[in-house]
Amino acid sequence: MPVYEYVCLSCRNQFTTVLSITDHDKLKIECPKCKSKKVEQRLSAFFAKTAKKS
């Protein structure tokens, strides 16, 4: 499952959460520190691990 990074616009807390793609589209994310729903998703790097074929 993907890991999403967010920053709270109210308290500036940065946090990550693991969500399925469908949950990410449906849920309204809230800050775990102040419970505000004014959060902004941050861009982050990702990596993909694939099977090595020989």
PDB file of N, CA, C and O in Angstrom, chain B, residues numbered from 101:
ATOM      1  N   MET B 101       0.841  -1.187   0.000  1.00  0.00           N
ATOM      2  CA  MET B 101       0.000   0.000   0.000  1.00  0.00           C
ATOM      3  C   MET B 101       0.881   1.243   0.000  1.00  0.00           C
ATOM      4  O   MET B 101       1.969   1.240   0.577  1.00  0.00           O
ATOM      5  N   PRO B 102       0.415   2.294  -0.640  1.00  0.00           N
ATOM      6  CA  PRO B 102       1.202   3.530  -0.713  1.00  0.00           C
ATOM      7  C   PRO B 102       1.272   4.271   0.627  1.00  0.00           C
ATOM      8  O   PRO B 102       0.356   4.204   1.447  1.00  0.00           O
ATOM      9  N   VAL B 103       2.375   4.967   0.816  1.00  0.00           N
ATOM     10  CA  VAL B 103       2.568   5.833   1.973  1.00  0.00           C
ATOM     11  C   VAL B 103       2.394   7.272   1.489  1.00  0.00           C
ATOM     12  O   VAL B 103       3.026   7.690   0.519  1.00  0.00           O
ATOM     13  N   TYR B 104       1.532   8.025   2.175  1.00  0.00           N
ATOM     14  CA  TYR B 104       1.255   9.409   1.795  1.00  0.00           C
ATOM     15  C   TYR B 104       1.806  10.346   2.864  1.00  0.00           C
ATOM     16  O   TYR B 104       1.700  10.070   4.059  1.00  0.00           O
ATOM     17  N   GLU B 105       2.390  11.447   2.426  1.00  0.00           N
ATOM     18  CA  GLU B 105       2.924  12.458   3.341  1.00  0.00           C
ATOM     19  C   GLU B 105       2.020  13.685   3.315  1.00  0.00           C
ATOM     20  O   GLU B 105       1.574  14.127   2.256  1.00  0.00           O
ATOM     21  N   TYR B 106       1.761  14.221   4.494  1.00  0.00           N
ATOM     22  CA  TYR B 106       0.887  15.383   4.639  1.00  0.00           C
ATOM     23  C   TYR B 106       1.532  16.395   5.564  1.00  0.00           C
ATOM     24  O   TYR B 106       2.418  16.064   6.352  1.00  0.00           O
ATOM     25  N   VAL B 107       1.072  17.644   5.458  1.00  0.00           N
ATOM     26  CA  VAL B 107       1.416  18.691   6.411  1.00  0.00           C
ATOM     27  C   VAL B 107       0.107  19.367   6.813  1.00  0.00           C
ATOM     28  O   VAL B 107      -0.746  19.651   5.972  1.00  0.00           O
ATOM     29  N   CYS B 108      -0.031  19.615   8.100  1.00  0.00           N
ATOM     30  CA  CYS B 108      -1.219  20.293   8.614  1.00  0.00           C
ATOM     31  C   CYS B 108      -1.037  21.800   8.428  1.00  0.00           C
ATOM     32  O   CYS B 108      -0.010  22.362   8.808  1.00  0.00           O
ATOM     33  N   LEU B 109      -2.038  22.441   7.845  1.00  0.00           N
ATOM     34  CA  LEU B 109      -1.958  23.880   7.617  1.00  0.00           C
ATOM     35  C   LEU B 109      -2.270  24.678   8.881  1.00  0.00           C
ATOM     36  O   LEU B 109      -2.007  25.879   8.934  1.00  0.00           O
ATOM     37  N   SER B 110      -2.827  24.023   9.895  1.00  0.00           N
ATOM     38  CA  SER B 110      -3.143  24.710  11.152  1.00  0.00           C
ATOM     39  C   SER B 110      -1.960  24.727  12.112  1.00  0.00           C
ATOM     40  O   SER B 110      -1.594  25.779  12.636  1.00  0.00           O
ATOM     41  N   CYS B 111      -1.359  23.552  12.343  1.00  0.00           N
ATOM     42  CA  CYS B 111      -0.278  23.473  13.341  1.00  0.00           C
ATOM     43  C   CYS B 111       1.096  23.165  12.726  1.00  0.00           C
ATOM     44  O   CYS B 111       2.090  23.074  13.446  1.00  0.00           O
ATOM     45  N   ARG B 112       1.151  23.004  11.395  1.00  0.00           N
ATOM     46  CA  ARG B 112       2.392  22.738  10.652  1.00  0.00           C
ATOM     47  C   ARG B 112       3.007  21.374  10.963  1.00  0.00           C
ATOM     48  O   ARG B 112       4.176  21.140  10.654  1.00  0.00           O
ATOM     49  N   ASN B 113       2.246  20.485  11.561  1.00  0.00           N
ATOM     50  CA  ASN B 113       2.710  19.134  11.845  1.00  0.00           C
ATOM     51  C   ASN B 113       2.842  18.367  10.535  1.00  0.00           C
ATOM     52  O   ASN B 113       1.946  18.409   9.692  1.00  0.00           O
ATOM     53  N   GLN B 114       3.965  17.664  10.367  1.00  0.00           N
ATOM     54  CA  GLN B 114       4.156  16.817   9.194  1.00  0.00           C
ATOM     55  C   GLN B 114       3.975  15.377   9.623  1.00  0.00           C
ATOM     56  O   GLN B 114       4.505  14.959  10.653  1.00  0.00           O
ATOM     57  N   PHE B 115       3.220  14.608   8.828  1.00  0.00           N
ATOM     58  CA  PHE B 115       2.971  13.218   9.189  1.00  0.00           C
ATOM     59  C   PHE B 115       2.786  12.379   7.942  1.00  0.00           C
ATOM     60  O   PHE B 115       2.524  12.898   6.857  1.00  0.00           O
ATOM     61  N   THR B 116       2.927  11.079   8.110  1.00  0.00           N
ATOM     62  CA  THR B 116       2.726  10.130   7.016  1.00  0.00           C
ATOM     63  C   THR B 116       1.630   9.154   7.410  1.00  0.00           C
ATOM     64  O   THR B 116       1.393   8.904   8.592  1.00  0.00           O
ATOM     65  N   THR B 117       0.978   8.617   6.413  1.00  0.00           N
ATOM     66  CA  THR B 117      -0.054   7.619   6.647  1.00  0.00           C
ATOM     67  C   THR B 117      -0.044   6.610   5.504  1.00  0.00           C
ATOM     68  O   THR B 117       0.281   6.946   4.365  1.00  0.00           O
ATOM     69  N   VAL B 118      -0.401   5.378   5.822  1.00  0.00           N
ATOM     70  CA  VAL B 118      -0.472   4.314   4.831  1.00  0.00           C
ATOM     71  C   VAL B 118      -1.938   4.076   4.519  1.00  0.00           C
ATOM     72  O   VAL B 118      -2.727   3.741   5.402  1.00  0.00           O
ATOM     73  N   LEU B 119      -2.294   4.254   3.255  1.00  0.00           N
ATOM     74  CA  LEU B 119      -3.679   4.098   2.829  1.00  0.00           C
ATOM     75  C   LEU B 119      -3.737   3.352   1.502  1.00  0.00           C
ATOM     76  O   LEU B 119      -2.832   3.455   0.674  1.00  0.00           O
ATOM     77  N   SER B 120      -4.809   2.606   1.317  1.00  0.00           N
ATOM     78  CA  SER B 120      -5.036   2.048  -0.012  1.00  0.00           C
ATOM     79  C   SER B 120      -5.439   3.200  -0.931  1.00  0.00           C
ATOM     80  O   SER B 120      -5.816   4.273  -0.459  1.00  0.00           O
ATOM     81  N   ILE B 121      -5.361   2.982  -2.216  1.00  0.00           N
ATOM     82  CA  ILE B 121      -5.701   4.047  -3.161  1.00  0.00           C
ATOM     83  C   ILE B 121      -7.176   4.421  -3.034  1.00  0.00           C
ATOM     84  O   ILE B 121      -7.519   5.600  -3.124  1.00  0.00           O
ATOM     85  N   THR B 122      -8.044   3.450  -2.829  1.00  0.00           N
ATOM     86  CA  THR B 122      -9.478   3.765  -2.690  1.00  0.00           C
ATOM     87  C   THR B 122      -9.747   4.552  -1.407  1.00  0.00           C
ATOM     88  O   THR B 122     -10.556   5.480  -1.415  1.00  0.00           O
ATOM     89  N   ASP B 123      -9.074   4.191  -0.290  1.00  0.00           N
ATOM     90  CA  ASP B 123      -9.242   4.952   0.952  1.00  0.00           C
ATOM     91  C   ASP B 123      -8.717   6.378   0.788  1.00  0.00           C
ATOM     92  O   ASP B 123      -9.319   7.323   1.298  1.00  0.00           O
ATOM     93  N   HIS B 124      -7.612   6.534   0.086  1.00  0.00           N
ATOM     94  CA  HIS B 124      -7.037   7.862  -0.140  1.00  0.00           C
ATOM     95  C   HIS B 124      -8.033   8.755  -0.872  1.00  0.00           C
ATOM     96  O   HIS B 124      -8.132   9.947  -0.582  1.00  0.00           O
ATOM     97  N   ASP B 125      -8.764   8.185  -1.813  1.00  0.00           N
ATOM     98  CA  ASP B 125      -9.743   8.964  -2.573  1.00  0.00           C
ATOM     99  C   ASP B 125     -11.010   9.261  -1.776  1.00  0.00           C
ATOM    100  O   ASP B 125     -11.659  10.280  -2.012  1.00  0.00           O
ATOM    101  N   LYS B 126     -11.376   8.379  -0.827  1.00  0.00           N
ATOM    102  CA  LYS B 126     -12.634   8.521  -0.089  1.00  0.00           C
ATOM    103  C   LYS B 126     -12.509   9.278   1.227  1.00  0.00           C
ATOM    104  O   LYS B 126     -13.377  10.084   1.561  1.00  0.00           O
ATOM    105  N   LEU B 127     -11.444   9.030   1.975  1.00  0.00           N
ATOM    106  CA  LEU B 127     -11.331   9.564   3.333  1.00  0.00           C
ATOM    107  C   LEU B 127     -10.901  11.025   3.358  1.00  0.00           C
ATOM    108  O   LEU B 127     -10.156  11.487   2.493  1.00  0.00           O
ATOM    109  N   LYS B 128     -11.384  11.735   4.360  1.00  0.00           N
ATOM    110  CA  LYS B 128     -10.921  13.094   4.630  1.00  0.00           C
ATOM    111  C   LYS B 128      -9.859  12.965   5.721  1.00  0.00           C
ATOM    112  O   LYS B 128     -10.176  12.621   6.860  1.00  0.00           O
ATOM    113  N   ILE B 129      -8.612  13.239   5.379  1.00  0.00           N
ATOM    114  CA  ILE B 129      -7.487  13.048   6.292  1.00  0.00           C
ATOM    115  C   ILE B 129      -7.485  14.154   7.336  1.00  0.00           C
ATOM    116  O   ILE B 129      -7.760  15.313   7.026  1.00  0.00           O
ATOM    117  N   GLU B 130      -7.170  13.784   8.587  1.00  0.00           N
ATOM    118  CA  GLU B 130      -7.060  14.787   9.647  1.00  0.00           C
ATOM    119  C   GLU B 130      -5.707  14.677  10.320  1.00  0.00           C
ATOM    120  O   GLU B 130      -5.095  13.609  10.336  1.00  0.00           O
ATOM    121  N   CYS B 131      -5.250  15.768  10.866  1.00  0.00           N
ATOM    122  CA  CYS B 131      -3.976  15.833  11.564  1.00  0.00           C
ATOM    123  C   CYS B 131      -4.053  15.010  12.853  1.00  0.00           C
ATOM    124  O   CYS B 131      -4.991  15.183  13.632  1.00  0.00           O
ATOM    125  N   PRO B 132      -3.093  14.127  13.090  1.00  0.00           N
ATOM    126  CA  PRO B 132      -3.129  13.337  14.327  1.00  0.00           C
ATOM    127  C   PRO B 132      -2.813  14.160  15.577  1.00  0.00           C
ATOM    128  O   PRO B 132      -3.124  13.744  16.693  1.00  0.00           O
ATOM    129  N   LYS B 133      -2.195  15.330  15.387  1.00  0.00           N
ATOM    130  CA  LYS B 133      -1.820  16.168  16.530  1.00  0.00           C
ATOM    131  C   LYS B 133      -2.957  17.082  16.980  1.00  0.00           C
ATOM    132  O   LYS B 133      -3.301  17.109  18.162  1.00  0.00           O
ATOM    133  N   CYS B 134      -3.541  17.833  16.040  1.00  0.00           N
ATOM    134  CA  CYS B 134      -4.563  18.818  16.427  1.00  0.00           C
ATOM    135  C   CYS B 134      -5.959  18.482  15.898  1.00  0.00           C
ATOM    136  O   CYS B 134      -6.920  19.197  16.181  1.00  0.00           O
ATOM    137  N   LYS B 135      -6.069  17.398  15.132  1.00  0.00           N
ATOM    138  CA  LYS B 135      -7.351  16.907  14.588  1.00  0.00           C
ATOM    139  C   LYS B 135      -7.957  17.823  13.525  1.00  0.00           C
ATOM    140  O   LYS B 135      -9.125  17.663  13.173  1.00  0.00           O
ATOM    141  N   SER B 136      -7.194  18.767  13.016  1.00  0.00           N
ATOM    142  CA  SER B 136      -7.678  19.641  11.963  1.00  0.00           C
ATOM    143  C   SER B 136      -7.788  18.869  10.653  1.00  0.00           C
ATOM    144  O   SER B 136      -7.009  17.952  10.393  1.00  0.00           O
ATOM    145  N   LYS B 137      -8.744  19.242   9.851  1.00  0.00           N
ATOM    146  CA  LYS B 137      -8.903  18.624   8.531  1.00  0.00           C
ATOM    147  C   LYS B 137      -8.271  19.486   7.435  1.00  0.00           C
ATOM    148  O   LYS B 137      -8.403  19.191   6.247  1.00  0.00           O
ATOM    149  N   LYS B 138      -7.590  20.549   7.847  1.00  0.00           N
ATOM    150  CA  LYS B 138      -6.891  21.411   6.896  1.00  0.00           C
ATOM    151  C   LYS B 138      -5.489  20.864   6.675  1.00  0.00           C
ATOM    152  O   LYS B 138      -4.512  21.400   7.199  1.00  0.00           O
ATOM    153  N   VAL B 139      -5.399  19.800   5.900  1.00  0.00           N
ATOM    154  CA  VAL B 139      -4.116  19.178   5.606  1.00  0.00           C
ATOM    155  C   VAL B 139      -3.857  19.233   4.110  1.00  0.00           C
ATOM    156  O   VAL B 139      -4.779  19.270   3.296  1.00  0.00           O
ATOM    157  N   GLU B 140      -2.589  19.237   3.779  1.00  0.00           N
ATOM    158  CA  GLU B 140      -2.174  19.303   2.388  1.00  0.00           C
ATOM    159  C   GLU B 140      -1.226  18.147   2.116  1.00  0.00           C
ATOM    160  O   GLU B 140      -0.294  17.904   2.882  1.00  0.00           O
ATOM    161  N   GLN B 141      -1.465  17.445   1.032  1.00  0.00           N
ATOM    162  CA  GLN B 141      -0.600  16.328   0.673  1.00  0.00           C
ATOM    163  C   GLN B 141       0.691  16.862   0.077  1.00  0.00           C
ATOM    164  O   GLN B 141       0.678  17.792  -0.729  1.00  0.00           O
ATOM    165  N   ARG B 142       1.803  16.269   0.478  1.00  0.00           N
ATOM    166  CA  ARG B 142       3.114  16.646  -0.035  1.00  0.00           C
ATOM    167  C   ARG B 142       3.568  15.613  -1.052  1.00  0.00           C
ATOM    168  O   ARG B 142       3.228  14.433  -0.958  1.00  0.00           O
ATOM    169  N   LEU B 143       4.336  16.073  -2.020  1.00  0.00           N
ATOM    170  CA  LEU B 143       4.935  15.143  -2.959  1.00  0.00           C
ATOM    171  C   LEU B 143       6.103  14.448  -2.278  1.00  0.00           C
ATOM    172  O   LEU B 143       6.853  15.068  -1.524  1.00  0.00           O
ATOM    173  N   SER B 144       6.248  13.172  -2.545  1.00  0.00           N
ATOM    174  CA  SER B 144       7.347  12.437  -1.951  1.00  0.00           C
ATOM    175  C   SER B 144       7.882  11.423  -2.947  1.00  0.00           C
ATOM    176  O   SER B 144       7.206  11.047  -3.905  1.00  0.00           O
ATOM    177  N   ALA B 145       9.082  11.000  -2.705  1.00  0.00           N
ATOM    178  CA  ALA B 145       9.715  10.003  -3.570  1.00  0.00           C
ATOM    179  C   ALA B 145       9.145   8.622  -3.264  1.00  0.00           C
ATOM    180  O   ALA B 145       8.645   8.366  -2.169  1.00  0.00           O
ATOM    181  N   PHE B 146       9.229   7.760  -4.236  1.00  0.00           N
ATOM    182  CA  PHE B 146       8.796   6.401  -4.008  1.00  0.00           C
ATOM    183  C   PHE B 146       9.750   5.470  -4.737  1.00  0.00           C
ATOM    184  O   PHE B 146      10.517   5.891  -5.604  1.00  0.00           O
ATOM    185  N   PHE B 147       9.688   4.211  -4.374  1.00  0.00           N
ATOM    186  CA  PHE B 147      10.492   3.235  -5.092  1.00  0.00           C
ATOM    187  C   PHE B 147       9.636   2.006  -5.347  1.00  0.00           C
ATOM    188  O   PHE B 147       8.691   1.708  -4.616  1.00  0.00           O
ATOM    189  N   ALA B 148       9.998   1.317  -6.397  1.00  0.00           N
ATOM    190  CA  ALA B 148       9.283   0.085  -6.756  1.00  0.00           C
ATOM    191  C   ALA B 148      10.292  -1.047  -6.788  1.00  0.00           C
ATOM    192  O   ALA B 148      11.363  -0.922  -7.382  1.00  0.00           O
ATOM    193  N   LYS B 149       9.949  -2.130  -6.159  1.00  0.00           N
ATOM    194  CA  LYS B 149      10.820  -3.292  -6.147  1.00  0.00           C
ATOM    195  C   LYS B 149      10.209  -4.317  -7.080  1.00  0.00           C
ATOM    196  O   LYS B 149       9.054  -4.715  -6.929  1.00  0.00           O
ATOM    197  N   THR B 150      10.991  -4.726  -8.024  1.00  0.00           N
ATOM    198  CA  THR B 150      10.514  -5.709  -8.985  1.00  0.00           C
ATOM    199  C   THR B 150      11.340  -6.976  -8.873  1.00  0.00           C
ATOM    200  O   THR B 150      12.459  -6.962  -8.361  1.00  0.00           O
ATOM    201  N   ALA B 151      10.786  -8.050  -9.347  1.00  0.00           N
ATOM    202  CA  ALA B 151      11.509  -9.323  -9.321  1.00  0.00           C
ATOM    203  C   ALA B 151      12.623  -9.288 -10.370  1.00  0.00           C
ATOM    204  O   ALA B 151      12.419  -8.825 -11.492  1.00  0.00           O
ATOM    205  N   LYS B 152      13.784  -9.778  -9.991  1.00  0.00           N
ATOM    206  CA  LYS B 152      14.903  -9.823 -10.913  1.00  0.00           C
ATOM    207  C   LYS B 152      14.743 -11.050 -11.799  1.00  0.00           C
ATOM    208  O   LYS B 152      14.606 -12.171 -11.309  1.00  0.00           O
ATOM    209  N   LYS B 153      14.761 -10.826 -13.094  1.00  0.00           N
ATOM    210  CA  LYS B 153      14.605 -11.940 -14.037  1.00  0.00           C
ATOM    211  C   LYS B 153      15.977 -12.272 -14.610  1.00  0.00           C
ATOM    212  O   LYS B 153      16.740 -11.390 -15.005  1.00  0.00           O
ATOM    213  N   SER B 154      16.267 -13.564 -14.644  1.00  0.00           N
ATOM    214  CA  SER B 154      17.568 -13.965 -15.190  1.00  0.00           C
ATOM    215  C   SER B 154      17.431 -14.809 -16.424  1.00  0.00           C
ATOM    216  O   SER B 154      18.436 -15.225 -17.001  1.00  0.00           O
TER     217      SER B 154
END
